[in-house]
């Protein structure tokens, strides 16, 4: 069955429950046709939300996806394009950048959005995120950039990535429209967002957070540290209880079971793994199973 759809916030953007992430697109060495085939495979499973950032692949991934989209421009209307800005990298694709730092000033955010529109070959973005918390951020300048882009019809919705609740609240206080998501690193290997107030805030605001690196960047499969070894045993045990679900399916089902309505962002270029991920939403996990995985991750029983 296709994955379900959710609103990131009341009256906000409607997205697929699982997103396709293209962080590593430049590493996959795909032709535009292969990228298009992967996108179609996701669409066939209801995965309409596409996650990018301007800096991915040294500023190359948006352009690679745009080249694929150019093969079938009508596909744009079936997608929600998400991207991020606010980080400057030293790259041959940005010769004017001489150092690595954050820039959430109005001028850079506007220029970054224009670059993303051009690279993705679209005249609007569905969602633009501030990529990282900027300790030098002027919230009024960010708000001015967001408002300018919104009024021009170039970006429809806005959010943040990796923000703490207080950083989120600061930026939200300067806007006349709501931030619709916070994209954070969260997986069975990375539990911070459960404990630092991030997911509490998301539930309070009825805001669906996006989960990047939902499988721990591959460490869940390859790491030999004690946490990963414990988790693989627990995930396999729960997978057997769920009818033979694979390790990655159980790890995704664990996130999808949480009442904060987490939205995993996949990071694979393999169609068979995308297909396997789609099945995770139909796996109903009991609280006992959920906490067995939690305990395996922390290494201690709950108090």
Secondary structure, DSSP 8 states (H G I E B T S, - for coil): ----EEESSTTS-EEESSEEE-TTHHHHT--HHHHHHHHHHHHHTT--EEE--TTHHHHTHHHHHHHHHGGGGGGGGG-EEEEEE-EE--BTTBTT--S-EE--SHHHHHHHHHHHHHHHT-S-EEEEEE-S--TT--HHHHHHHHHHHHHTTSEEEEEEES--HHHHHHHHTT-SS----EEEE-BTTB-HHHHSSHHHHHHHHT---EEESTTGGGHHHH--SHHHHHHHHHHHHHHHHTTS--HHHHHHHHHHTSTT--EEEE----HHHHHHHHHGGG----HHHHHHHHHHHHSS---
